[in-house]
Structures are given as structure tokens and as C-alpha cells.
Amino acid sequence: MDMQVLREFVEFSKHLNFSAAARFLHMSQSSLSKHIADLEKEVGFPLVDRDGGVALTVAGRHFLTSVEDILYNYDQSVEKCRRINREKAMRIVIQDPMIDSTIGNQAIPVFMHLSEHHPNIEVIPHTISGQTITESLKDGTVDIGYLMAYGPIEEVIAERASIGITAVPLRKRRFSAWVSKDRSIANKDTWQVEDLEGMKFLVAADRLFDDWRIVLEKLCRAHGFAPRIQMRVTPTINGYLTGNLSEGVVVLSDAWVNDPRFLMRQDMVAKVLEGPDAYYHLYYVYCTDNKNPALPIFTKELKKQAIDV
């Protein structure tokens, strides 16, 4: 089907006069009439009622609506593809955002925006293992990572800047604790950070959780005690969460409280910790000297997801 003929049909429908439409289209009346007749043969039904005056048939009116949609989508697609053709193909590797529902909720809108407006950028999620986030950024394993840090935002940003890392706050999150129902704390209506003193803090031993271990140390010391941290060696986060955790406490983001892996553990109970400073900030981080041309495009959209900071 010839797009130009469809455009001629749309223009004819505005005039319902072959002579007027032909003049507007800078073509002869006979050529326009033949093109419309050929189009009718192609689709297999009359588009124009030529008896007693010129008008579109009922089928012709419905066809016109579809043709207008077709032409609009065609023009939009051609323009988009021309722009894509002019743009250089790029790729960006990010720390897998699905490790945490908070991160995932903020990353997915960015993925959708890039897919629609920057399809030349290939986004590659990467699961970091055996490295800290900083190491993964420094050696180029990922272009963007996520950082959980406790303390004043200005201090966290300055501390990372001193090692060449740009940290941008995304969201404030509260801590939640996950303990066995046999623990005395499980019967309390509210939990404070101080209620965790003396308990073992169970932390996954993967180096990705080094920053989280530091967060817990700072949190507890800010509340007057040193935490008893026990590293739990496990190949996966699922293995960690489904293991024997009855002898200690797991402290994670409040976003985990409704995670199915928590809800399935009938022997455990989770609550959000109360208190004016029982929270941390989530940041996205990247090497300040990273020259990846896709980085500023991605981070611009990611920053739009920042709230509560």
C-alpha cells in the first residue's frame, strides 16, 4: 500500500471534491481520481459514494480513521528511527537494581524512559559478587552502583568524593529488624535500635555487603553500643534469608518487610525500628571521571526519582 496514496485519500476527505483536492496536492484531477479508484480496488470496498454528490461511504469513514492513525504512527516511527540512526550506539552497565525493591522501583521508570527516548542506549544490569561497590566502579565492572550509608548526607558525599566517587542521594529509608518469634523483643509493640544491643547481627559475607556492615556499626555506635556482627557465608541472598537465622537479628531496609521471602518465614517476625535517627540514605554512585557518554543521560533520569532527601 502506497503511503502517498493514503495521504491523498486523507486530503481528499477534507475537500470531498476531486478538483479542489488535486489543486491542493499539485496533481491532476484525473491522477487523483485514478489513485483513489486503485485504492478502492486494493482494499476491496468503495471508499467514495459518487452517486448524487461526492461523500465518503460508511466504510470509507471508518477506513479514514484507521489511515490517519497509520500515517501518524508511520511518521512518528520514521522520525524516531532517523534520530536513532543519527545517534551513536551506547551501553551502560549498572548494578542489578532488583536486589532491593526500593532500588528497583526507582530504576524501572528510568529503563522505560530510555527504551522510549534513547533506544540507542543498551542498559546492562550486573550482579556484583565478590567485590565491594567501590571496587566494581573503580575497575569498570559497572558504571553505576547503589550505596547505603548512615550519617549526614554532606559527610557521605564528601567521603566518597575524596576517593573519586560521586554520590547522589535518592531516598531516605528506615531500618527494619527481623528476628525469631522466640525472642523476647518479638512481643514488644515497638522496637528501638537499643533493643538490639547484645544480639548477633547476621550479615551476608559477600563483599557487596561491606558497606552495609559499616552502616550497622555506625548505627549502633550512634545509639551507645558496639554491634556483635557475625558474617554468614552463603552463595546467594536467597540462601542467606532462608537459612537458620534464629540465633541473631537481620537488619535491612524497611522495604524488605513486605518481601515474600520474609512473609514466608512463619518462624520470624519483622518490624520497622522506631526513633528519629533510625534511618539511612540510599545513593546512586559512579566514578567522577567516568567518560561513558550514556552516564549523564542515565543519571539525569535517575535523579528525577529522588524523593525524601
C-alpha positions as CSV (number, residue, x, y, z in Angstrom):
1,M,0.0,0.0,0.0
2,D,1.4,3.3,-1.1
3,M,1.7,5.8,1.8
4,Q,1.4,8.8,-0.7
5,V,-1.9,7.5,-1.9
6,L,-3.1,7.2,1.7
7,R,-2.1,10.8,2.2
8,E,-4.0,11.8,-1.0
9,F,-7.1,10.0,0.3
10,V,-6.9,11.9,3.7
11,E,-6.6,15.2,1.8
12,F,-9.5,14.3,-0.5
13,S,-11.6,13.6,2.6
14,K,-11.1,17.2,3.8
15,H,-12.4,18.6,0.5
16,L,-14.8,15.9,-0.8
17,N,-14.0,17.5,-4.2
18,F,-11.6,15.9,-6.6
19,S,-10.7,19.2,-8.3
20,A,-10.1,21.1,-5.1
21,A,-8.1,18.3,-3.5
22,A,-6.0,17.8,-6.7
23,R,-5.1,21.5,-6.7
24,F,-4.0,21.4,-3.1
25,L,-1.9,18.3,-3.9
26,H,-0.4,19.8,-7.0
27,M,-1.6,17.0,-9.2
28,S,-4.1,16.5,-11.9
29,Q,-7.7,15.6,-11.1
30,S,-7.6,12.5,-13.3
31,S,-4.5,11.2,-11.4
32,L,-6.1,11.7,-8.0
33,S,-9.3,10.1,-9.2
34,K,-7.4,7.1,-10.6
35,H,-5.3,6.8,-7.3
36,I,-8.5,6.7,-5.2
37,A,-10.1,4.2,-7.6
38,D,-7.0,2.0,-7.4
39,L,-7.0,2.2,-3.6
40,E,-10.7,1.0,-3.6
41,K,-9.7,-2.0,-5.7
42,E,-6.8,-2.8,-3.4
43,V,-8.9,-2.7,-0.2
44,G,-11.9,-4.4,-1.8
45,F,-14.7,-1.9,-0.9
46,P,-15.8,1.5,-2.1
47,L,-14.4,4.5,-0.2
48,V,-16.3,7.2,-2.1
49,D,-20.0,7.4,-2.8
50,R,-20.2,9.1,-6.2
51,D,-24.0,8.9,-6.6
52,G,-25.8,12.2,-6.0
53,G,-22.8,14.1,-4.9
54,V,-19.4,13.1,-3.5
55,A,-19.2,11.7,0.0
56,L,-17.3,9.0,1.9
57,T,-19.1,5.7,2.3
58,V,-19.6,4.4,5.9
59,A,-16.7,2.0,5.3
60,G,-14.7,4.9,3.9
61,R,-15.2,7.0,7.1
62,H,-14.0,4.1,9.2
63,F,-11.1,3.5,6.9
64,L,-10.2,7.2,7.1
65,T,-9.8,7.0,10.9
66,S,-7.5,4.0,10.6
67,V,-5.5,5.6,7.8
68,E,-5.0,8.8,9.9
69,D,-3.6,6.6,12.7
70,I,-1.4,4.6,10.3
71,L,0.1,7.8,8.8
72,Y,0.6,9.3,12.3
73,N,2.4,6.2,13.6
74,Y,4.4,5.9,10.4
75,D,5.6,9.5,10.6
76,Q,6.5,9.2,14.3
77,S,8.3,5.9,13.7
78,V,10.3,7.3,10.7
79,E,11.3,10.4,12.7
80,K,12.3,8.3,15.7
81,C,14.3,5.9,13.6
82,R,16.1,8.8,11.7
83,R,17.1,10.2,15.1
84,I,18.3,6.7,16.3
85,N,20.3,6.4,13.0
86,R,22.0,9.7,13.8
87,E,22.8,8.8,17.3
88,K,25.8,6.6,18.3
89,A,25.1,3.3,19.9
90,M,26.0,3.3,23.6
91,R,25.9,0.9,26.5
92,I,25.9,1.3,30.3
93,V,26.3,-1.3,33.0
94,I,24.5,-0.8,36.2
95,Q,24.4,-2.7,39.5
96,D,21.4,-5.0,39.2
97,P,18.6,-2.9,40.7
98,M,16.4,-5.9,41.5
99,I,18.5,-6.7,44.6
100,D,16.2,-4.3,46.5
101,S,12.6,-3.2,45.9
102,T,13.4,0.4,46.7
103,I,16.2,0.4,44.1
104,G,14.0,-1.5,41.6
105,N,11.1,0.9,41.9
106,Q,13.4,3.9,41.1
107,A,15.3,2.2,38.3
108,I,12.4,0.7,36.3
109,P,11.0,4.2,35.3
110,V,14.5,5.1,34.0
111,F,14.6,1.9,32.0
112,M,11.2,2.7,30.4
113,H,12.3,6.3,29.6
114,L,15.5,5.2,27.9
115,S,13.7,2.5,26.0
116,E,11.3,5.1,24.6
117,H,13.5,8.1,24.2
118,H,17.1,6.7,23.9
119,P,16.8,3.2,22.4
120,N,20.4,3.6,21.2
121,I,21.5,3.0,24.8
122,E,21.8,-0.6,25.9
123,V,21.3,-0.9,29.6
124,I,23.0,-4.0,31.1
125,P,22.2,-5.0,34.8
126,H,25.1,-6.7,36.5
127,T,25.0,-8.7,39.7
128,I,28.1,-7.7,41.8
129,S,29.7,-10.6,43.7
130,G,33.0,-10.9,45.5
131,Q,33.6,-7.1,45.3
132,T,32.6,-4.0,47.1
133,I,30.5,-1.5,45.2
134,T,33.5,0.9,45.1
135,E,35.8,-1.8,43.7
136,S,33.3,-2.6,41.0
137,L,33.1,1.1,40.0
138,K,36.8,1.6,40.0
139,D,37.7,-1.4,37.8
140,G,34.9,-0.7,35.4
141,T,32.7,-3.7,36.2
142,V,29.8,-1.3,36.5
143,D,29.2,2.3,35.6
144,I,26.6,2.9,38.2
145,G,26.1,1.3,41.7
146,Y,24.0,1.8,44.7
147,L,25.2,2.8,48.2
148,M,23.5,2.5,51.6
149,A,25.1,4.9,54.1
150,Y,24.3,6.1,57.6
151,G,25.0,9.7,58.7
152,P,24.7,13.2,57.4
153,I,24.4,13.4,53.6
154,E,27.1,16.0,53.3
155,E,29.6,13.8,55.1
156,V,28.8,10.8,53.0
157,I,29.1,12.8,49.7
158,A,32.4,14.3,50.8
159,E,33.8,11.0,52.0
160,R,33.1,9.4,48.6
161,A,34.3,12.5,46.7
162,S,37.7,12.1,48.4
163,I,38.1,8.7,46.6
164,G,36.8,9.9,43.2
165,I,33.2,8.7,43.6
166,T,30.2,10.9,43.0
167,A,27.3,10.0,45.4
168,V,23.8,11.4,44.8
169,P,21.1,10.8,47.4
170,L,18.0,9.1,46.2
171,R,15.8,8.2,49.2
172,K,15.7,8.1,52.9
173,R,14.9,4.6,54.3
174,R,14.1,3.3,57.7
175,F,15.7,0.2,59.2
176,S,13.7,-2.9,59.9
177,A,14.8,-5.8,62.1
178,W,13.9,-9.5,61.5
179,V,14.1,-11.8,64.5
180,S,12.9,-15.2,65.6
181,K,9.4,-15.2,67.2
182,D,11.0,-16.8,70.3
183,R,13.0,-13.7,71.1
184,S,11.6,-11.5,73.9
185,I,11.7,-8.5,71.6
186,A,9.2,-10.1,69.3
187,N,6.4,-9.4,71.9
188,K,7.1,-5.7,72.1
189,D,4.7,-3.3,70.4
190,T,7.6,-1.1,69.1
191,W,11.3,-1.8,68.5
192,Q,14.1,0.7,69.1
193,V,17.7,0.4,68.0
194,E,18.7,0.0,71.7
195,D,16.5,-3.2,71.9
196,L,19.1,-4.9,69.6
197,E,22.0,-4.4,72.0
198,G,23.7,-7.7,72.8
199,M,22.1,-9.6,69.9
200,K,24.2,-11.0,67.0
201,F,23.8,-9.0,63.8
202,L,23.8,-11.6,61.0
203,V,25.3,-10.1,57.8
204,A,25.8,-11.9,54.4
205,A,29.6,-12.5,54.0
206,D,29.6,-11.4,50.3
207,R,31.8,-8.3,50.0
208,L,28.9,-6.5,48.4
209,F,27.6,-6.2,52.0
210,D,30.7,-4.5,53.3
211,D,29.0,-1.1,53.1
212,W,26.0,-2.5,55.0
213,R,28.2,-3.8,57.8
214,I,29.7,-0.3,58.1
215,V,26.2,1.1,58.2
216,L,25.2,-1.2,61.1
217,E,28.4,-0.3,63.0
218,K,27.7,3.4,62.7
219,L,24.0,3.0,63.6
220,C,24.7,1.0,66.8
221,R,27.6,3.2,68.0
222,A,25.3,6.3,67.5
223,H,23.0,4.6,69.9
224,G,25.6,3.9,72.5
225,F,26.8,0.3,71.9
226,A,29.0,-1.7,69.6
227,P,27.3,-4.4,67.5
228,R,28.1,-8.1,67.6
229,I,28.4,-8.7,63.8
230,Q,28.5,-12.3,62.6
231,M,29.2,-12.9,58.9
232,R,27.1,-15.6,57.3
233,V,28.7,-17.3,54.3
234,T,26.1,-18.0,51.6
235,P,26.2,-18.2,47.8
236,T,23.1,-16.2,47.3
237,I,20.9,-13.7,49.1
238,N,18.0,-16.3,49.0
239,G,20.3,-18.8,50.7
240,Y,21.0,-16.2,53.4
241,L,17.4,-15.4,54.0
242,T,16.2,-19.0,54.1
243,G,18.9,-20.2,56.4
244,N,18.9,-20.6,60.2
245,L,18.6,-17.1,61.5
246,S,17.1,-17.8,64.9
247,E,20.2,-17.1,66.9
248,G,20.5,-13.5,65.7
249,V,18.9,-10.5,64.1
250,V,18.8,-9.4,60.5
251,V,18.7,-5.6,59.9
252,L,17.8,-4.4,56.5
253,S,15.7,-1.7,54.8
254,D,12.1,-1.2,55.8
255,A,11.4,-2.0,52.1
256,W,12.1,-5.7,52.9
257,V,9.3,-6.0,55.5
258,N,6.8,-6.9,52.8
259,D,9.2,-9.0,50.7
260,P,7.7,-12.5,50.1
261,R,10.9,-14.1,51.4
262,F,10.1,-12.5,54.8
263,L,6.4,-13.3,54.7
264,M,7.0,-17.0,54.1
265,R,9.1,-17.3,57.2
266,Q,6.4,-18.1,59.8
267,D,9.1,-18.5,62.5
268,M,10.3,-15.0,62.1
269,V,8.8,-11.5,62.7
270,A,9.9,-8.2,61.2
271,K,9.2,-4.6,62.4
272,V,10.4,-1.2,61.4
273,L,12.7,0.3,64.0
274,E,11.4,3.4,65.7
275,G,13.3,6.6,66.5
276,P,14.2,9.9,65.0
277,D,17.5,8.7,63.6
278,A,16.8,5.1,62.8
279,Y,17.2,5.6,59.1
280,Y,19.9,5.7,56.4
281,H,20.1,7.2,52.9
282,L,20.2,5.3,49.6
283,Y,22.5,6.8,47.0
284,Y,23.5,6.1,43.4
285,V,27.2,6.3,42.8
286,Y,29.6,6.4,39.9
287,C,33.3,7.3,39.3
288,T,33.6,11.1,38.9
289,D,36.0,10.6,36.0
290,N,33.8,8.1,34.1
291,K,33.6,9.3,30.5
292,N,30.8,7.0,29.4
293,P,28.6,9.2,27.2
294,A,25.5,7.3,28.4
295,L,26.2,8.0,32.0
296,P,24.9,11.6,32.2
297,I,21.7,10.6,30.3
298,F,21.0,7.7,32.7
299,T,21.8,9.7,35.8
300,K,19.7,12.6,34.7
301,E,16.6,10.4,34.6
302,L,17.6,8.5,37.8
303,K,17.9,11.8,39.7
304,K,14.3,12.6,38.9
305,Q,13.3,9.6,41.0
306,A,14.9,11.1,44.1
307,I,12.5,11.7,47.0
308,D,12.7,12.4,50.7
309,V,16.2,13.8,50.5
